[in-house]
Amino acid sequence: MAVTLRLARYGVRANAFYRIVVSQKGSKRDGKFLEVLGTYAPKVNPPQISIKEDRVKSWIENGAQTTSLVRSIIKKSIPGYMEGKEASRLAKVQKARKARKARAKGGAGAKSAKAKK
């Protein structure tokens, strides 16, 4: 099953804080998790963020997905990391598209050349 980085809610009503956790995709929001990676307290001014950067990078390198809010928290606390990952992923996708188009053009050209002979 897929692994995701997301927030688990703690605290009391109207004064919540969150743990950034690694959990299975199908588990409940505050249910079982694999590891605690940090905390996020949005109620204090400015919002307080603490993250284990090395563990976050390790989980993302191993294929863990992030929720949109956790992604924005990581962007704030580790500047440039998520942008670099997204840029490399986009470059990889574009390279694969170009290869597919080249194969499609080569395949279509080869078929038409054989048909003419």
C-alpha atoms as an extended CHARMM CRD file, in Angstrom:
* protein
*
       117  EXT
         1         1  MET       CA              0.0000000000        0.0000000000        0.0000000000  PROA      1               0.0000000000
         2         2  ALA       CA              1.1440000000        3.5690000000       -0.6640000000  PROA      2               0.0000000000
         3         3  VAL       CA              2.7790000000        5.7010000000        2.0020000000  PROA      3               0.0000000000
         4         4  THR       CA              1.9150000000        9.3580000000        2.5170000000  PROA      4               0.0000000000
         5         5  LEU       CA              3.2030000000       12.3120000000        4.5540000000  PROA      5               0.0000000000
         6         6  ARG       CA              0.2630000000       14.0560000000        6.2040000000  PROA      6               0.0000000000
         7         7  LEU       CA             -0.9340000000       15.8690000000        9.2970000000  PROA      7               0.0000000000
         8         8  ALA       CA             -2.3760000000       14.2060000000       12.4060000000  PROA      8               0.0000000000
         9         9  ARG       CA             -4.4160000000       16.5360000000       14.6340000000  PROA      9               0.0000000000
        10        10  TYR       CA             -3.6780000000       16.9080000000       18.3510000000  PROA      10              0.0000000000
        11        11  GLY       CA             -4.4680000000       19.5070000000       20.9950000000  PROA      11              0.0000000000
        12        12  VAL       CA             -7.8310000000       20.7650000000       22.1830000000  PROA      12              0.0000000000
        13        13  ARG       CA            -10.7550000000       22.4050000000       20.4680000000  PROA      13              0.0000000000
        14        14  ALA       CA             -9.8670000000       25.8480000000       19.0960000000  PROA      14              0.0000000000
        15        15  ASN       CA             -6.1870000000       25.2880000000       19.9450000000  PROA      15              0.0000000000
        16        16  ALA       CA             -5.0430000000       22.5050000000       17.6850000000  PROA      16              0.0000000000
        17        17  PHE       CA             -1.5400000000       21.5580000000       16.6930000000  PROA      17              0.0000000000
        18        18  TYR       CA             -0.4920000000       18.9250000000       14.2220000000  PROA      18              0.0000000000
        19        19  ARG       CA              2.1560000000       16.2470000000       13.8870000000  PROA      19              0.0000000000
        20        20  ILE       CA              3.6360000000       15.6190000000       10.4730000000  PROA      20              0.0000000000
        21        21  VAL       CA              3.5190000000       11.8340000000       10.1910000000  PROA      21              0.0000000000
        22        22  VAL       CA              4.2330000000        9.0730000000        7.7020000000  PROA      22              0.0000000000
        23        23  SER       CA              1.2860000000        6.7090000000        7.4170000000  PROA      23              0.0000000000
        24        24  GLN       CA             -0.3250000000        4.1670000000        5.1450000000  PROA      24              0.0000000000
        25        25  LYS       CA             -2.6280000000        5.7590000000        2.5790000000  PROA      25              0.0000000000
        26        26  GLY       CA             -5.7270000000        3.9620000000        3.8710000000  PROA      26              0.0000000000
        27        27  SER       CA             -5.2800000000        4.6140000000        7.5960000000  PROA      27              0.0000000000
        28        28  LYS       CA             -7.3420000000        7.1590000000        9.5250000000  PROA      28              0.0000000000
        29        29  ARG       CA             -6.1980000000       10.7460000000       10.0180000000  PROA      29              0.0000000000
        30        30  ASP       CA             -5.2810000000       10.2530000000       13.6800000000  PROA      30              0.0000000000
        31        31  GLY       CA             -4.7880000000        6.4890000000       13.4010000000  PROA      31              0.0000000000
        32        32  LYS       CA             -1.6820000000        4.3470000000       13.1220000000  PROA      32              0.0000000000
        33        33  PHE       CA              1.4160000000        5.9070000000       11.6320000000  PROA      33              0.0000000000
        34        34  LEU       CA              4.9180000000        4.7410000000       10.8080000000  PROA      34              0.0000000000
        35        35  GLU       CA              6.9730000000        7.7010000000       12.0240000000  PROA      35              0.0000000000
        36        36  VAL       CA              6.6350000000       11.2550000000       13.3630000000  PROA      36              0.0000000000
        37        37  LEU       CA              8.6060000000       13.6930000000       11.2000000000  PROA      37              0.0000000000
        38        38  GLY       CA              7.7980000000       16.9690000000       12.9020000000  PROA      38              0.0000000000
        39        39  THR       CA              5.1700000000       19.3160000000       14.2660000000  PROA      39              0.0000000000
        40        40  TYR       CA              3.1310000000       22.2380000000       12.9720000000  PROA      40              0.0000000000
        41        41  ALA       CA              1.3990000000       24.7800000000       15.2440000000  PROA      41              0.0000000000
        42        42  PRO       CA             -0.7010000000       27.1740000000       13.1270000000  PROA      42              0.0000000000
        43        43  LYS       CA             -2.2970000000       29.0230000000       16.0620000000  PROA      43              0.0000000000
        44        44  VAL       CA              0.8580000000       30.7760000000       17.2690000000  PROA      44              0.0000000000
        45        45  ASN       CA              2.0610000000       33.8990000000       15.5110000000  PROA      45              0.0000000000
        46        46  PRO       CA              4.1080000000       33.2020000000       13.3520000000  PROA      46              0.0000000000
        47        47  PRO       CA              3.1590000000       29.5430000000       12.7820000000  PROA      47              0.0000000000
        48        48  GLN       CA              5.6820000000       27.2260000000       14.3950000000  PROA      48              0.0000000000
        49        49  ILE       CA              7.2060000000       24.4640000000       12.2500000000  PROA      49              0.0000000000
        50        50  SER       CA              9.7620000000       21.8640000000       13.2810000000  PROA      50              0.0000000000
        51        51  ILE       CA             10.8220000000       19.1550000000       10.8470000000  PROA      51              0.0000000000
        52        52  LYS       CA             13.3990000000       16.3670000000       10.7060000000  PROA      52              0.0000000000
        53        53  GLU       CA             14.7710000000       17.3460000000        7.2960000000  PROA      53              0.0000000000
        54        54  ASP       CA             16.8690000000       14.2400000000        6.7400000000  PROA      54              0.0000000000
        55        55  ARG       CA             13.9520000000       11.8870000000        7.4480000000  PROA      55              0.0000000000
        56        56  VAL       CA             11.5620000000       13.8920000000        5.2340000000  PROA      56              0.0000000000
        57        57  LYS       CA             14.0370000000       13.7320000000        2.3560000000  PROA      57              0.0000000000
        58        58  SER       CA             14.5460000000       10.0220000000        2.9370000000  PROA      58              0.0000000000
        59        59  TRP       CA             10.8160000000        9.2460000000        2.8030000000  PROA      59              0.0000000000
        60        60  ILE       CA             10.2600000000       11.3740000000       -0.3040000000  PROA      60              0.0000000000
        61        61  GLU       CA             13.2500000000        9.7560000000       -2.0520000000  PROA      61              0.0000000000
        62        62  ASN       CA             11.6980000000        6.3520000000       -1.3200000000  PROA      62              0.0000000000
        63        63  GLY       CA              8.4360000000        7.3400000000       -3.0330000000  PROA      63              0.0000000000
        64        64  ALA       CA              6.2030000000        8.7080000000       -0.2650000000  PROA      64              0.0000000000
        65        65  GLN       CA              3.5220000000       11.1310000000       -1.4610000000  PROA      65              0.0000000000
        66        66  THR       CA              2.6690000000       14.3540000000        0.3660000000  PROA      66              0.0000000000
        67        67  THR       CA             -0.6120000000       16.1240000000        0.9610000000  PROA      67              0.0000000000
        68        68  SER       CA             -0.8750000000       19.6700000000       -0.3630000000  PROA      68              0.0000000000
        69        69  LEU       CA             -0.5760000000       21.2600000000        3.0910000000  PROA      69              0.0000000000
        70        70  VAL       CA              2.4510000000       19.1710000000        4.0640000000  PROA      70              0.0000000000
        71        71  ARG       CA              4.0340000000       19.9960000000        0.6960000000  PROA      71              0.0000000000
        72        72  SER       CA              3.6290000000       23.7280000000        1.3960000000  PROA      72              0.0000000000
        73        73  ILE       CA              5.0670000000       23.2810000000        4.9170000000  PROA      73              0.0000000000
        74        74  ILE       CA              8.0930000000       21.4830000000        3.4790000000  PROA      74              0.0000000000
        75        75  LYS       CA              8.5280000000       24.2480000000        0.8910000000  PROA      75              0.0000000000
        76        76  LYS       CA              8.6890000000       26.8000000000        3.7210000000  PROA      76              0.0000000000
        77        77  SER       CA             11.0620000000       24.8650000000        5.9590000000  PROA      77              0.0000000000
        78        78  ILE       CA             13.3450000000       23.3400000000        3.2770000000  PROA      78              0.0000000000
        79        79  PRO       CA             13.5520000000       26.0260000000        0.5630000000  PROA      79              0.0000000000
        80        80  GLY       CA             14.1150000000       24.7280000000       -2.9640000000  PROA      80              0.0000000000
        81        81  TYR       CA             13.8340000000       21.0200000000       -2.1580000000  PROA      81              0.0000000000
        82        82  MET       CA             10.2860000000       20.3380000000       -3.3410000000  PROA      82              0.0000000000
        83        83  GLU       CA             10.7010000000       22.6420000000       -6.3420000000  PROA      83              0.0000000000
        84        84  GLY       CA             13.8020000000       20.6940000000       -7.3910000000  PROA      84              0.0000000000
        85        85  LYS       CA             12.0080000000       17.3710000000       -6.9990000000  PROA      85              0.0000000000
        86        86  GLU       CA              9.0330000000       18.6110000000       -9.0290000000  PROA      86              0.0000000000
        87        87  ALA       CA             11.3030000000       20.0300000000      -11.7570000000  PROA      87              0.0000000000
        88        88  SER       CA             13.2400000000       16.7700000000      -12.0810000000  PROA      88              0.0000000000
        89        89  ARG       CA             10.0030000000       14.7690000000      -12.2130000000  PROA      89              0.0000000000
        90        90  LEU       CA              8.6440000000       17.0760000000      -14.9240000000  PROA      90              0.0000000000
        91        91  ALA       CA             11.8670000000       16.7800000000      -16.9530000000  PROA      91              0.0000000000
        92        92  LYS       CA             11.6620000000       12.9810000000      -16.7090000000  PROA      92              0.0000000000
        93        93  VAL       CA              8.0430000000       12.9980000000      -17.9330000000  PROA      93              0.0000000000
        94        94  GLN       CA              8.8830000000       15.3200000000      -20.8410000000  PROA      94              0.0000000000
        95        95  LYS       CA             11.8180000000       13.1110000000      -21.8510000000  PROA      95              0.0000000000
        96        96  ALA       CA              9.5430000000       10.0580000000      -21.8870000000  PROA      96              0.0000000000
        97        97  ARG       CA              6.9680000000       11.9340000000      -24.0020000000  PROA      97              0.0000000000
        98        98  LYS       CA              9.6120000000       12.8990000000      -26.5640000000  PROA      98              0.0000000000
        99        99  ALA       CA             10.7770000000        9.2820000000      -26.7540000000  PROA      99              0.0000000000
       100       100  ARG       CA              7.1960000000        8.0720000000      -27.3050000000  PROA      100             0.0000000000
       101       101  LYS       CA              6.6220000000       10.6520000000      -30.0410000000  PROA      101             0.0000000000
       102       102  ALA       CA              9.8770000000        9.6850000000      -31.7480000000  PROA      102             0.0000000000
       103       103  ARG       CA              8.8760000000        6.0060000000      -31.6590000000  PROA      103             0.0000000000
       104       104  ALA       CA              5.4240000000        6.8610000000      -32.9970000000  PROA      104             0.0000000000
       105       105  LYS       CA              6.8520000000        8.9050000000      -35.8730000000  PROA      105             0.0000000000
       106       106  GLY       CA              9.4440000000        6.2550000000      -36.6460000000  PROA      106             0.0000000000
       107       107  GLY       CA              6.8230000000        3.5210000000      -36.5230000000  PROA      107             0.0000000000
       108       108  ALA       CA              4.3900000000        5.3790000000      -38.7720000000  PROA      108             0.0000000000
       109       109  GLY       CA              7.1490000000        6.2940000000      -41.2430000000  PROA      109             0.0000000000
       110       110  ALA       CA              8.4040000000        2.7320000000      -41.3820000000  PROA      110             0.0000000000
       111       111  LYS       CA              4.9190000000        1.3980000000      -42.0770000000  PROA      111             0.0000000000
       112       112  SER       CA              4.2560000000        3.9010000000      -44.8730000000  PROA      112             0.0000000000
       113       113  ALA       CA              7.6730000000        3.2100000000      -46.4430000000  PROA      113             0.0000000000
       114       114  LYS       CA              6.9140000000       -0.5290000000      -46.4840000000  PROA      114             0.0000000000
       115       115  ALA       CA              3.4830000000        0.1070000000      -47.9780000000  PROA      115             0.0000000000
       116       116  LYS       CA              4.9790000000        2.1530000000      -50.8520000000  PROA      116             0.0000000000
       117       117  LYS       CA              7.3980000000       -0.6360000000      -51.8080000000  PROA      117             0.0000000000
